[in-house]
Amino acid sequence: MADTVRASHILLMYQGSARSTASRSKDEAQTQIAQIKQQLDGGADFADLARQHSDCPSGQKGGDLGEFGKGQMVKAFEDTTYALQPGQTSDVIETDFGYHIIHRTG
């Protein structure tokens, strides 16, 4: 298993999620992230969708989080990222920060 991975993500926060300034409800975020996942499954560009929709500052960089190692991200995010092969995109996952779609880039 790699010591470090590189990934991009799309994050949709909702009212009550950690560090959130979002005004959308949890249900609205869940619906919207499912629609984004459908677009990705249909061939849409990950970086373009991240720039358009992600609530994370990384969205401006197409969702790029750079390289990170074990223990640097919340467990569900880390586990999902390490389980992906480079080039693969996750299903929707939820953390304390909201809903994510992760694309492993390295």
N, C-alpha and C positions, 0 to 999 in steps of 0.2 A: 504494500500500500504506500502511496506517495506520502512524503513528509508534508508537502504543501500542495495546494490546489489553487487554481485560478477560476473565478466564476463571475458571472453577471447575474443580476436579478431584477425582477419587477416587484415592487412592494406597494400594496394598497393598504393603507392604515384605515382605521375606523374610530369612531368616538369610543374612548375608553381603552384603546390599545396603547401600549407603552410609547411614551414620547410623541403621541399623536397630536396633531393640530387639525386633523381631518374633521369635516363636518358630516361625512357620510355615515350611515348606520352600518352595523356589522353585516346585515342582510344585503344592503346596497353594495358593500365592498365585495361580498361573496359572489353576487351576481356579476359584477363588473369584472372580477378576476377570471371567472369562468368564461366570459365572453372573450377576454384577451387570450386565454388558453386556446379557445377554439380558433382564433385568428392565427395563432402560432402553429397549431396543428394543420391549418390550411396553407401554411407556407409564408406567413407574414414575417418580416424581419424583426428579430428580437430587439436589436438596438433601437430601431425606430419606435417600437411600441414602448420600450422603456423610457425613451425621451418624452413620449406623449403622455404616459400614464403613471409612471412610478412616483411615489411619494418620497423616495429616498434621494438624497442629494446626488447619489451615483447615477440617477436617471439622466442627468445632463451629459454623462459620459457613456450613454447607451446601456447603463446598468452595471458597468464594469466596477467590480469591487477590488480588483487586483488579486495578488496572491495572498493566501492566508494559510495558517497551519492549525493543527489540532488545538482546541481550547480557546480560539480567538472569536468564534461565533457561538450563538446559542445552540444547544445540542441538536434540536430538530433540524436546524439549518445545516449544521456541520454534517450530521449523519446523512442527510439527503445529498449534499454536495459530494461527499466522499463515495457514495454509492453509485453516482453517475460516472459514465465514461466521458472523456473529453468529446465535446460535440453534442452530447445528449442534453435534453431539457426535461426537467422534472414535471410531475403533476403539481397541482396547487397544494401547498402546505401552509399550515398556520403556526405562527409563533406568537409570543407576547406582543410583537410589533405589528402584527396584521397578517395578511395573506401574501405569500410569495410564490413566484415561479422562478426557478433557478436554471440557468444555462451554464454548464461547466465548460470552460474554455481552455483549461489546461490542467 
